[in-house]
Each structure stands twice: as C-alpha cells, then as structure tokens.
Amino acid sequence: MTRTCEDGVLGPVEEGQGNLDQQANGACMFGFFCLNLCRSLEESVAVPVGQSRLVERGNLPSITLTQYTLRCGQPHGVEGDRK
C-alpha cells in the first residue's frame, strides 16, 4: 500500500495516516494505530520531504504483514501567496 502525504496537511483517517503533527516542518509524520485492541496511536514514522520509506506492519490478529510505502511531498502554496 502506498500512503502519500503533503507536509503540513493532515491526511485521511487510515492506517499510515499522513502528517499527524499538521506542521510544515520538513517531514511528514505517518501514524499507525492499534485498531483491534486499543484504538490509539501505536507507532509514528517520520519521512523527510521529498523522500519515501518502506514500513512493514503486522495485521492483528492474523500473522500476515502489510508493506507500506510512505511518501512525503512539499506543501503546495496557497493561490496568491508570493513567498
């Protein structure tokens, strides 16, 4: 599975949710949750802007794995923004 996120923009609620910190700080923080047992954040993975990272996560209660490709993109400028 591929998760792509934009630095500073909260992604959709899903495993590998992008940019949990909602800050444009040069990296995207992807979140993985303990959904079956505790429904809370279990692990977060930081990926610098312009890079990607492979992460494997177990699928409880089964013994299978899902491989995630996490990608972090540059924040898009707002129309009319002249930085």
PDB file of N, CA, C and O in Angstrom:
ATOM      1  N   MET A   1       0.849  -1.171   0.000  1.00  0.00           N
ATOM      2  CA  MET A   1       0.000   0.000   0.000  1.00  0.00           C
ATOM      3  C   MET A   1       0.892   1.229   0.000  1.00  0.00           C
ATOM      4  O   MET A   1       1.952   1.246   0.626  1.00  0.00           O
ATOM      5  N   THR A   2       0.456   2.240  -0.698  1.00  0.00           N
ATOM      6  CA  THR A   2       1.201   3.491  -0.734  1.00  0.00           C
ATOM      7  C   THR A   2       0.405   4.569  -0.032  1.00  0.00           C
ATOM      8  O   THR A   2      -0.792   4.732  -0.269  1.00  0.00           O
ATOM      9  N   ARG A   3       1.085   5.303   0.838  1.00  0.00           N
ATOM     10  CA  ARG A   3       0.495   6.462   1.512  1.00  0.00           C
ATOM     11  C   ARG A   3       1.345   7.674   1.141  1.00  0.00           C
ATOM     12  O   ARG A   3       2.550   7.701   1.390  1.00  0.00           O
ATOM     13  N   THR A   4       0.705   8.668   0.546  1.00  0.00           N
ATOM     14  CA  THR A   4       1.392   9.894   0.156  1.00  0.00           C
ATOM     15  C   THR A   4       0.787  11.042   0.926  1.00  0.00           C
ATOM     16  O   THR A   4      -0.434  11.147   1.045  1.00  0.00           O
ATOM     17  N   CYS A   5       1.630  11.892   1.444  1.00  0.00           N
ATOM     18  CA  CYS A   5       1.156  12.992   2.266  1.00  0.00           C
ATOM     19  C   CYS A   5       1.905  14.256   1.899  1.00  0.00           C
ATOM     20  O   CYS A   5       3.015  14.207   1.367  1.00  0.00           O
ATOM     21  N   GLU A   6       1.297  15.364   2.183  1.00  0.00           N
ATOM     22  CA  GLU A   6       1.881  16.681   1.949  1.00  0.00           C
ATOM     23  C   GLU A   6       2.258  17.271   3.302  1.00  0.00           C
ATOM     24  O   GLU A   6       1.437  17.313   4.219  1.00  0.00           O
ATOM     25  N   ASP A   7       3.496  17.724   3.422  1.00  0.00           N
ATOM     26  CA  ASP A   7       3.978  18.295   4.679  1.00  0.00           C
ATOM     27  C   ASP A   7       3.063  19.433   5.128  1.00  0.00           C
ATOM     28  O   ASP A   7       2.833  20.385   4.382  1.00  0.00           O
ATOM     29  N   GLY A   8       2.553  19.329   6.335  1.00  0.00           N
ATOM     30  CA  GLY A   8       1.686  20.362   6.904  1.00  0.00           C
ATOM     31  C   GLY A   8       0.201  20.119   6.731  1.00  0.00           C
ATOM     32  O   GLY A   8      -0.610  20.891   7.242  1.00  0.00           O
ATOM     33  N   VAL A   9      -0.178  19.057   6.018  1.00  0.00           N
ATOM     34  CA  VAL A   9      -1.590  18.784   5.744  1.00  0.00           C
ATOM     35  C   VAL A   9      -1.967  17.419   6.314  1.00  0.00           C
ATOM     36  O   VAL A   9      -1.344  16.415   5.972  1.00  0.00           O
ATOM     37  N   LEU A  10      -2.972  17.373   7.174  1.00  0.00           N
ATOM     38  CA  LEU A  10      -3.443  16.118   7.759  1.00  0.00           C
ATOM     39  C   LEU A  10      -4.092  15.260   6.679  1.00  0.00           C
ATOM     40  O   LEU A  10      -4.957  15.724   5.936  1.00  0.00           O
ATOM     41  N   GLY A  11      -3.663  14.000   6.603  1.00  0.00           N
ATOM     42  CA  GLY A  11      -4.203  13.083   5.613  1.00  0.00           C
ATOM     43  C   GLY A  11      -5.479  12.414   6.099  1.00  0.00           C
ATOM     44  O   GLY A  11      -5.903  12.631   7.234  1.00  0.00           O
ATOM     45  N   PRO A  12      -6.101  11.594   5.235  1.00  0.00           N
ATOM     46  CA  PRO A  12      -7.330  10.898   5.612  1.00  0.00           C
ATOM     47  C   PRO A  12      -7.084   9.912   6.755  1.00  0.00           C
ATOM     48  O   PRO A  12      -5.970   9.419   6.928  1.00  0.00           O
ATOM     49  N   VAL A  13      -8.127   9.631   7.529  1.00  0.00           N
ATOM     50  CA  VAL A  13      -8.026   8.712   8.662  1.00  0.00           C
ATOM     51  C   VAL A  13      -7.948   7.293   8.115  1.00  0.00           C
ATOM     52  O   VAL A  13      -8.924   6.759   7.586  1.00  0.00           O
ATOM     53  N   GLU A  14      -6.763   6.692   8.253  1.00  0.00           N
ATOM     54  CA  GLU A  14      -6.494   5.346   7.783  1.00  0.00           C
ATOM     55  C   GLU A  14      -5.160   4.906   8.382  1.00  0.00           C
ATOM     56  O   GLU A  14      -4.417   5.734   8.910  1.00  0.00           O
ATOM     57  N   GLU A  15      -4.853   3.622   8.305  1.00  0.00           N
ATOM     58  CA  GLU A  15      -3.538   3.166   8.733  1.00  0.00           C
ATOM     59  C   GLU A  15      -2.504   3.865   7.866  1.00  0.00           C
ATOM     60  O   GLU A  15      -2.630   3.901   6.642  1.00  0.00           O
ATOM     61  N   GLY A  16      -1.493   4.416   8.500  1.00  0.00           N
ATOM     62  CA  GLY A  16      -0.499   5.191   7.771  1.00  0.00           C
ATOM     63  C   GLY A  16      -0.976   6.603   7.494  1.00  0.00           C
ATOM     64  O   GLY A  16      -0.574   7.220   6.508  1.00  0.00           O
ATOM     65  N   GLN A  17      -1.837   7.116   8.368  1.00  0.00           N
ATOM     66  CA  GLN A  17      -2.375   8.471   8.188  1.00  0.00           C
ATOM     67  C   GLN A  17      -1.234   9.471   8.142  1.00  0.00           C
ATOM     68  O   GLN A  17      -0.333   9.440   8.980  1.00  0.00           O
ATOM     69  N   GLY A  18      -1.279  10.355   7.160  1.00  0.00           N
ATOM     70  CA  GLY A  18      -0.197  11.298   6.933  1.00  0.00           C
ATOM     71  C   GLY A  18      -0.287  12.583   7.731  1.00  0.00           C
ATOM     72  O   GLY A  18      -1.364  13.127   7.975  1.00  0.00           O
ATOM     73  N   ASN A  19       0.866  13.035   8.118  1.00  0.00           N
ATOM     74  CA  ASN A  19       1.159  14.300   8.788  1.00  0.00           C
ATOM     75  C   ASN A  19       0.305  14.548  10.026  1.00  0.00           C
ATOM     76  O   ASN A  19      -0.416  15.542  10.114  1.00  0.00           O
ATOM     77  N   LEU A  20       0.401  13.641  10.963  1.00  0.00           N
ATOM     78  CA  LEU A  20      -0.357  13.744  12.212  1.00  0.00           C
ATOM     79  C   LEU A  20      -0.054  15.014  12.989  1.00  0.00           C
ATOM     80  O   LEU A  20      -0.926  15.523  13.693  1.00  0.00           O
ATOM     81  N   ASP A  21       1.171  15.542  12.878  1.00  0.00           N
ATOM     82  CA  ASP A  21       1.502  16.757  13.633  1.00  0.00           C
ATOM     83  C   ASP A  21       0.972  18.029  12.968  1.00  0.00           C
ATOM     84  O   ASP A  21       0.971  19.093  13.587  1.00  0.00           O
ATOM     85  N   GLN A  22       0.524  17.933  11.722  1.00  0.00           N
ATOM     86  CA  GLN A  22      -0.063  19.035  10.962  1.00  0.00           C
ATOM     87  C   GLN A  22       0.847  20.252  10.889  1.00  0.00           C
ATOM     88  O   GLN A  22       0.364  21.380  10.791  1.00  0.00           O
ATOM     89  N   GLN A  23       2.165  20.037  10.935  1.00  0.00           N
ATOM     90  CA  GLN A  23       3.126  21.134  10.855  1.00  0.00           C
ATOM     91  C   GLN A  23       3.937  21.018   9.574  1.00  0.00           C
ATOM     92  O   GLN A  23       4.344  19.920   9.194  1.00  0.00           O
ATOM     93  N   ALA A  24       4.176  22.138   8.908  1.00  0.00           N
ATOM     94  CA  ALA A  24       5.053  22.175   7.744  1.00  0.00           C
ATOM     95  C   ALA A  24       6.470  22.358   8.269  1.00  0.00           C
ATOM     96  O   ALA A  24       6.973  23.479   8.359  1.00  0.00           O
ATOM     97  N   ASN A  25       7.112  21.235   8.616  1.00  0.00           N
ATOM     98  CA  ASN A  25       8.408  21.289   9.281  1.00  0.00           C
ATOM     99  C   ASN A  25       9.483  20.467   8.572  1.00  0.00           C
ATOM    100  O   ASN A  25      10.496  20.112   9.174  1.00  0.00           O
ATOM    101  N   GLY A  26       9.263  20.166   7.302  1.00  0.00           N
ATOM    102  CA  GLY A  26      10.266  19.435   6.534  1.00  0.00           C
ATOM    103  C   GLY A  26      10.143  17.929   6.588  1.00  0.00           C
ATOM    104  O   GLY A  26      10.977  17.219   6.027  1.00  0.00           O
ATOM    105  N   ALA A  27       9.101  17.422   7.263  1.00  0.00           N
ATOM    106  CA  ALA A  27       8.896  15.975   7.338  1.00  0.00           C
ATOM    107  C   ALA A  27       7.411  15.682   7.553  1.00  0.00           C
ATOM    108  O   ALA A  27       6.682  16.495   8.121  1.00  0.00           O
ATOM    109  N   CYS A  28       6.981  14.520   7.093  1.00  0.00           N
ATOM    110  CA  CYS A  28       5.614  14.053   7.331  1.00  0.00           C
ATOM    111  C   CYS A  28       5.660  12.994   8.429  1.00  0.00           C
ATOM    112  O   CYS A  28       6.523  12.116   8.417  1.00  0.00           O
ATOM    113  N   MET A  29       4.744  13.078   9.361  1.00  0.00           N
ATOM    114  CA  MET A  29       4.645  12.103  10.441  1.00  0.00           C
ATOM    115  C   MET A  29       3.463  11.191  10.132  1.00  0.00           C
ATOM    116  O   MET A  29       2.310  11.617  10.201  1.00  0.00           O
ATOM    117  N   PHE A  30       3.752   9.930   9.790  1.00  0.00           N
ATOM    118  CA  PHE A  30       2.720   8.947   9.475  1.00  0.00           C
ATOM    119  C   PHE A  30       2.368   8.183  10.738  1.00  0.00           C
ATOM    120  O   PHE A  30       3.255   7.795  11.497  1.00  0.00           O
ATOM    121  N   GLY A  31       1.077   7.961  10.970  1.00  0.00           N
ATOM    122  CA  GLY A  31       0.633   7.274  12.174  1.00  0.00           C
ATOM    123  C   GLY A  31       0.032   5.916  11.894  1.00  0.00           C
ATOM    124  O   GLY A  31      -0.717   5.734  10.934  1.00  0.00           O
ATOM    125  N   PHE A  32       0.374   4.963  12.747  1.00  0.00           N
ATOM    126  CA  PHE A  32      -0.193   3.618  12.700  1.00  0.00           C
ATOM    127  C   PHE A  32      -0.859   3.362  14.037  1.00  0.00           C
ATOM    128  O   PHE A  32      -0.303   3.679  15.089  1.00  0.00           O
ATOM    129  N   PHE A  33      -2.035   2.795  13.995  1.00  0.00           N
ATOM    130  CA  PHE A  33      -2.867   2.685  15.180  1.00  0.00           C
ATOM    131  C   PHE A  33      -3.085   1.245  15.604  1.00  0.00           C
ATOM    132  O   PHE A  33      -3.038   0.324  14.789  1.00  0.00           O
ATOM    133  N   CYS A  34      -3.320   1.071  16.874  1.00  0.00           N
ATOM    134  CA  CYS A  34      -3.654  -0.218  17.466  1.00  0.00           C
ATOM    135  C   CYS A  34      -5.187  -0.332  17.398  1.00  0.00           C
ATOM    136  O   CYS A  34      -5.870  -0.199  18.414  1.00  0.00           O
ATOM    137  N   LEU A  35      -5.711  -0.576  16.210  1.00  0.00           N
ATOM    138  CA  LEU A  35      -7.163  -0.503  15.989  1.00  0.00           C
ATOM    139  C   LEU A  35      -7.931  -1.651  16.611  1.00  0.00           C
ATOM    140  O   LEU A  35      -9.013  -1.439  17.158  1.00  0.00           O
ATOM    141  N   ASN A  36      -7.399  -2.862  16.540  1.00  0.00           N
ATOM    142  CA  ASN A  36      -8.147  -4.030  17.021  1.00  0.00           C
ATOM    143  C   ASN A  36      -8.284  -4.086  18.530  1.00  0.00           C
ATOM    144  O   ASN A  36      -9.306  -4.546  19.039  1.00  0.00           O
ATOM    145  N   LEU A  37      -7.286  -3.631  19.247  1.00  0.00           N
ATOM    146  CA  LEU A  37      -7.273  -3.817  20.690  1.00  0.00           C
ATOM    147  C   LEU A  37      -7.471  -2.533  21.492  1.00  0.00           C
ATOM    148  O   LEU A  37      -8.233  -2.523  22.459  1.00  0.00           O
ATOM    149  N   CYS A  38      -6.796  -1.452  21.106  1.00  0.00           N
ATOM    150  CA  CYS A  38      -6.804  -0.281  21.989  1.00  0.00           C
ATOM    151  C   CYS A  38      -7.235   1.027  21.317  1.00  0.00           C
ATOM    152  O   CYS A  38      -7.467   2.017  22.011  1.00  0.00           O
ATOM    153  N   ARG A  39      -7.347   1.054  19.994  1.00  0.00           N
ATOM    154  CA  ARG A  39      -7.804   2.222  19.247  1.00  0.00           C
ATOM    155  C   ARG A  39      -7.016   3.493  19.559  1.00  0.00           C
ATOM    156  O   ARG A  39      -7.590   4.577  19.666  1.00  0.00           O
ATOM    157  N   SER A  40      -5.715   3.353  19.701  1.00  0.00           N
ATOM    158  CA  SER A  40      -4.870   4.518  19.942  1.00  0.00           C
ATOM    159  C   SER A  40      -3.629   4.446  19.054  1.00  0.00           C
ATOM    160  O   SER A  40      -3.357   3.420  18.430  1.00  0.00           O
ATOM    161  N   LEU A  41      -2.891   5.536  19.008  1.00  0.00           N
ATOM    162  CA  LEU A  41      -1.673   5.591  18.212  1.00  0.00           C
ATOM    163  C   LEU A  41      -0.659   4.603  18.778  1.00  0.00           C
ATOM    164  O   LEU A  41      -0.352   4.636  19.970  1.00  0.00           O
ATOM    165  N   GLU A  42      -0.143   3.730  17.928  1.00  0.00           N
ATOM    166  CA  GLU A  42       0.804   2.719  18.347  1.00  0.00           C
ATOM    167  C   GLU A  42       2.224   3.067  17.919  1.00  0.00           C
ATOM    168  O   GLU A  42       3.176   2.809  18.655  1.00  0.00           O
ATOM    169  N   GLU A  43       2.370   3.644  16.747  1.00  0.00           N
ATOM    170  CA  GLU A  43       3.691   3.953  16.212  1.00  0.00           C
ATOM    171  C   GLU A  43       3.566   5.119  15.245  1.00  0.00           C
ATOM    172  O   GLU A  43       2.561   5.252  14.548  1.00  0.00           O
ATOM    173  N   SER A  44       4.592   5.963  15.206  1.00  0.00           N
ATOM    174  CA  SER A  44       4.646   7.014  14.200  1.00  0.00           C
ATOM    175  C   SER A  44       5.983   6.918  13.477  1.00  0.00           C
ATOM    176  O   SER A  44       6.996   6.537  14.064  1.00  0.00           O
ATOM    177  N   VAL A  45       5.971   7.269  12.201  1.00  0.00           N
ATOM    178  CA  VAL A  45       7.157   7.169  11.359  1.00  0.00           C
ATOM    179  C   VAL A  45       7.337   8.503  10.659  1.00  0.00           C
ATOM    180  O   VAL A  45       6.434   8.975   9.968  1.00  0.00           O
ATOM    181  N   ALA A  46       8.516   9.117  10.840  1.00  0.00           N
ATOM    182  CA  ALA A  46       8.816  10.401  10.182  1.00  0.00           C
ATOM    183  C   ALA A  46       9.519  10.133   8.853  1.00  0.00           C
ATOM    184  O   ALA A  46      10.434   9.314   8.770  1.00  0.00           O
ATOM    185  N   VAL A  47       9.067  10.845   7.812  1.00  0.00           N
ATOM    186  CA  VAL A  47       9.674  10.742   6.485  1.00  0.00           C
ATOM    187  C   VAL A  47       9.973  12.165   6.014  1.00  0.00           C
ATOM    188  O   VAL A  47       9.051  12.973   5.901  1.00  0.00           O
ATOM    189  N   PRO A  48      11.251  12.497   5.733  1.00  0.00           N
ATOM    190  CA  PRO A  48      11.592  13.838   5.268  1.00  0.00           C
ATOM    191  C   PRO A  48      10.926  14.171   3.920  1.00  0.00           C
ATOM    192  O   PRO A  48      10.662  13.276   3.117  1.00  0.00           O
ATOM    193  N   VAL A  49      10.662  15.446   3.684  1.00  0.00           N
ATOM    194  CA  VAL A  49      10.061  15.913   2.432  1.00  0.00           C
ATOM    195  C   VAL A  49      10.936  15.454   1.257  1.00  0.00           C
ATOM    196  O   VAL A  49      12.162  15.557   1.297  1.00  0.00           O
ATOM    197  N   GLY A  50      10.280  14.953   0.224  1.00  0.00           N
ATOM    198  CA  GLY A  50      10.966  14.514  -0.981  1.00  0.00           C
ATOM    199  C   GLY A  50      11.501  13.093  -0.905  1.00  0.00           C
ATOM    200  O   GLY A  50      12.146  12.622  -1.841  1.00  0.00           O
ATOM    201  N   GLN A  51      11.239  12.407   0.200  1.00  0.00           N
ATOM    202  CA  GLN A  51      11.740  11.047   0.359  1.00  0.00           C
ATOM    203  C   GLN A  51      10.596  10.069   0.573  1.00  0.00           C
ATOM    204  O   GLN A  51       9.449  10.470   0.771  1.00  0.00           O
ATOM    205  N   SER A  52      10.921   8.786   0.532  1.00  0.00           N
ATOM    206  CA  SER A  52       9.941   7.742   0.816  1.00  0.00           C
ATOM    207  C   SER A  52      10.600   6.713   1.723  1.00  0.00           C
ATOM    208  O   SER A  52      11.824   6.657   1.840  1.00  0.00           O
ATOM    209  N   ARG A  53       9.771   5.905   2.357  1.00  0.00           N
ATOM    210  CA  ARG A  53      10.267   4.892   3.283  1.00  0.00           C
ATOM    211  C   ARG A  53       9.340   3.689   3.244  1.00  0.00           C
ATOM    212  O   ARG A  53       8.121   3.845   3.175  1.00  0.00           O
ATOM    213  N   LEU A  54       9.906   2.496   3.286  1.00  0.00           N
ATOM    214  CA  LEU A  54       9.129   1.260   3.348  1.00  0.00           C
ATOM    215  C   LEU A  54       8.982   0.833   4.806  1.00  0.00           C
ATOM    216  O   LEU A  54       9.950   0.842   5.565  1.00  0.00           O
ATOM    217  N   VAL A  55       7.762   0.459   5.188  1.00  0.00           N
ATOM    218  CA  VAL A  55       7.473   0.018   6.543  1.00  0.00           C
ATOM    219  C   VAL A  55       6.592  -1.223   6.444  1.00  0.00           C
ATOM    220  O   VAL A  55       5.662  -1.262   5.638  1.00  0.00           O
ATOM    221  N   GLU A  56       6.880  -2.236   7.256  1.00  0.00           N
ATOM    222  CA  GLU A  56       6.025  -3.421   7.321  1.00  0.00           C
ATOM    223  C   GLU A  56       5.290  -3.421   8.649  1.00  0.00           C
ATOM    224  O   GLU A  56       5.881  -3.171   9.700  1.00  0.00           O
ATOM    225  N   ARG A  57       3.995  -3.703   8.593  1.00  0.00           N
ATOM    226  CA  ARG A  57       3.155  -3.716   9.792  1.00  0.00           C
ATOM    227  C   ARG A  57       2.404  -5.031   9.860  1.00  0.00           C
ATOM    228  O   ARG A  57       1.906  -5.527   8.849  1.00  0.00           O
ATOM    229  N   GLY A  58       2.324  -5.591  11.053  1.00  0.00           N
ATOM    230  CA  GLY A  58       1.564  -6.811  11.260  1.00  0.00           C
ATOM    231  C   GLY A  58       0.075  -6.538  11.231  1.00  0.00           C
ATOM    232  O   GLY A  58      -0.373  -5.463  11.628  1.00  0.00           O
ATOM    233  N   ASN A  59      -0.689  -7.501  10.766  1.00  0.00           N
ATOM    234  CA  ASN A  59      -2.148  -7.397  10.693  1.00  0.00           C
ATOM    235  C   ASN A  59      -2.766  -8.275  11.774  1.00  0.00           C
ATOM    236  O   ASN A  59      -3.075  -9.443  11.534  1.00  0.00           O
ATOM    237  N   LEU A  60      -2.943  -7.711  12.957  1.00  0.00           N
ATOM    238  CA  LEU A  60      -3.537  -8.477  14.060  1.00  0.00           C
ATOM    239  C   LEU A  60      -5.023  -8.706  13.813  1.00  0.00           C
ATOM    240  O   LEU A  60      -5.670  -7.822  13.251  1.00  0.00           O
ATOM    241  N   PRO A  61      -5.577  -9.796  14.184  1.00  0.00           N
ATOM    242  CA  PRO A  61      -4.988 -10.902  14.933  1.00  0.00           C
ATOM    243  C   PRO A  61      -4.320 -11.936  14.035  1.00  0.00           C
ATOM    244  O   PRO A  61      -3.794 -12.925  14.545  1.00  0.00           O
ATOM    245  N   SER A  62      -4.320 -11.746  12.714  1.00  0.00           N
ATOM    246  CA  SER A  62      -3.669 -12.729  11.832  1.00  0.00           C
ATOM    247  C   SER A  62      -2.153 -12.545  11.898  1.00  0.00           C
ATOM    248  O   SER A  62      -1.657 -11.650  12.581  1.00  0.00           O
ATOM    249  N   ILE A  63      -1.426 -13.398  11.183  1.00  0.00           N
ATOM    250  CA  ILE A  63       0.025 -13.323  11.201  1.00  0.00           C
ATOM    251  C   ILE A  63       0.576 -12.780   9.881  1.00  0.00           C
ATOM    252  O   ILE A  63       1.748 -12.991   9.568  1.00  0.00           O
ATOM    253  N   THR A  64      -0.242 -12.098   9.123  1.00  0.00           N
ATOM    254  CA  THR A  64       0.189 -11.540   7.845  1.00  0.00           C
ATOM    255  C   THR A  64       0.799 -10.152   8.057  1.00  0.00           C
ATOM    256  O   THR A  64       0.621  -9.532   9.106  1.00  0.00           O
ATOM    257  N   LEU A  65       1.517  -9.681   7.041  1.00  0.00           N
ATOM    258  CA  LEU A  65       2.136  -8.356   7.061  1.00  0.00           C
ATOM    259  C   LEU A  65       1.618  -7.531   5.895  1.00  0.00           C
ATOM    260  O   LEU A  65       1.292  -8.073   4.839  1.00  0.00           O
ATOM    261  N   THR A  66       1.542  -6.227   6.087  1.00  0.00           N
ATOM    262  CA  THR A  66       1.256  -5.292   5.005  1.00  0.00           C
ATOM    263  C   THR A  66       2.463  -4.391   4.855  1.00  0.00           C
ATOM    264  O   THR A  66       2.961  -3.843   5.839  1.00  0.00           O
ATOM    265  N   GLN A  67       2.935  -4.235   3.630  1.00  0.00           N
ATOM    266  CA  GLN A  67       4.053  -3.344   3.376  1.00  0.00           C
ATOM    267  C   GLN A  67       3.504  -1.993   2.902  1.00  0.00           C
ATOM    268  O   GLN A  67       2.718  -1.923   1.957  1.00  0.00           O
ATOM    269  N   TYR A  68       3.931  -0.942   3.569  1.00  0.00           N
ATOM    270  CA  TYR A  68       3.519   0.414   3.225  1.00  0.00           C
ATOM    271  C   TYR A  68       4.694   1.162   2.627  1.00  0.00           C
ATOM    272  O   TYR A  68       5.814   1.083   3.133  1.00  0.00           O
ATOM    273  N   THR A  69       4.436   1.892   1.542  1.00  0.00           N
ATOM    274  CA  THR A  69       5.399   2.843   1.005  1.00  0.00           C
ATOM    275  C   THR A  69       4.896   4.209   1.432  1.00  0.00           C
ATOM    276  O   THR A  69       3.825   4.645   1.009  1.00  0.00           O
ATOM    277  N   LEU A  70       5.670   4.884   2.274  1.00  0.00           N
ATOM    278  CA  LEU A  70       5.285   6.197   2.798  1.00  0.00           C
ATOM    279  C   LEU A  70       6.045   7.262   2.029  1.00  0.00           C
ATOM    280  O   LEU A  70       7.273   7.216   1.957  1.00  0.00           O
ATOM    281  N   ARG A  71       5.328   8.223   1.453  1.00  0.00           N
ATOM    282  CA  ARG A  71       5.945   9.295   0.661  1.00  0.00           C
ATOM    283  C   ARG A  71       5.529  10.649   1.210  1.00  0.00           C
ATOM    284  O   ARG A  71       4.363  10.875   1.534  1.00  0.00           O
ATOM    285  N   CYS A  72       6.501  11.541   1.308  1.00  0.00           N
ATOM    286  CA  CYS A  72       6.242  12.885   1.824  1.00  0.00           C
ATOM    287  C   CYS A  72       6.551  13.911   0.749  1.00  0.00           C
ATOM    288  O   CYS A  72       7.658  13.948   0.211  1.00  0.00           O
ATOM    289  N   GLY A  73       5.558  14.749   0.438  1.00  0.00           N
ATOM    290  CA  GLY A  73       5.726  15.773  -0.586  1.00  0.00           C
ATOM    291  C   GLY A  73       5.789  17.181  -0.007  1.00  0.00           C
ATOM    292  O   GLY A  73       5.422  17.414   1.144  1.00  0.00           O
ATOM    293  N   GLN A  74       6.256  18.103  -0.822  1.00  0.00           N
ATOM    294  CA  GLN A  74       6.322  19.520  -0.456  1.00  0.00           C
ATOM    295  C   GLN A  74       4.927  20.077  -0.258  1.00  0.00           C
ATOM    296  O   GLN A  74       3.989  19.663  -0.940  1.00  0.00           O
ATOM    297  N   PRO A  75       4.779  21.017   0.675  1.00  0.00           N
ATOM    298  CA  PRO A  75       3.480  21.695   0.798  1.00  0.00           C
ATOM    299  C   PRO A  75       3.236  22.544  -0.443  1.00  0.00           C
ATOM    300  O   PRO A  75       4.162  23.157  -0.974  1.00  0.00           O
ATOM    301  N   HIS A  76       2.011  22.578  -0.895  1.00  0.00           N
ATOM    302  CA  HIS A  76       1.646  23.408  -2.039  1.00  0.00           C
ATOM    303  C   HIS A  76       1.339  24.808  -1.563  1.00  0.00           C
ATOM    304  O   HIS A  76       0.701  24.983  -0.525  1.00  0.00           O
ATOM    305  N   GLY A  77       1.781  25.801  -2.298  1.00  0.00           N
ATOM    306  CA  GLY A  77       1.498  27.185  -1.947  1.00  0.00           C
ATOM    307  C   GLY A  77       0.029  27.514  -2.138  1.00  0.00           C
ATOM    308  O   GLY A  77      -0.640  26.930  -2.991  1.00  0.00           O
ATOM    309  N   VAL A  78      -0.467  28.443  -1.350  1.00  0.00           N
ATOM    310  CA  VAL A  78      -1.838  28.907  -1.476  1.00  0.00           C
ATOM    311  C   VAL A  78      -1.899  29.933  -2.589  1.00  0.00           C
ATOM    312  O   VAL A  78      -1.012  30.778  -2.711  1.00  0.00           O
ATOM    313  N   GLU A  79      -2.947  29.862  -3.406  1.00  0.00           N
ATOM    314  CA  GLU A  79      -3.103  30.794  -4.501  1.00  0.00           C
ATOM    315  C   GLU A  79      -3.013  32.223  -3.969  1.00  0.00           C
ATOM    316  O   GLU A  79      -3.695  32.577  -3.007  1.00  0.00           O
ATOM    317  N   GLY A  80      -2.166  33.044  -4.602  1.00  0.00           N
ATOM    318  CA  GLY A  80      -1.992  34.426  -4.165  1.00  0.00           C
ATOM    319  C   GLY A  80      -0.842  34.582  -3.181  1.00  0.00           C
ATOM    320  O   GLY A  80      -0.487  35.705  -2.824  1.00  0.00           O
ATOM    321  N   ASP A  81      -0.256  33.483  -2.739  1.00  0.00           N
ATOM    322  CA  ASP A  81       0.869  33.515  -1.811  1.00  0.00           C
ATOM    323  C   ASP A  81       2.131  33.822  -2.610  1.00  0.00           C
ATOM    324  O   ASP A  81       2.446  33.093  -3.551  1.00  0.00           O
ATOM    325  N   ARG A  82       2.848  34.860  -2.269  1.00  0.00           N
ATOM    326  CA  ARG A  82       4.030  35.271  -3.048  1.00  0.00           C
ATOM    327  C   ARG A  82       5.297  35.199  -2.221  1.00  0.00           C
ATOM    328  O   ARG A  82       6.005  36.199  -2.104  1.00  0.00           O
ATOM    329  N   LYS A  83       5.597  34.079  -1.657  1.00  0.00           N
ATOM    330  CA  LYS A  83       6.819  33.921  -0.856  1.00  0.00           C
ATOM    331  C   LYS A  83       8.011  33.744  -1.745  1.00  0.00           C
ATOM    332  O   LYS A  83       9.130  33.597  -1.254  1.00  0.00           O
TER     333      LYS A  83
END
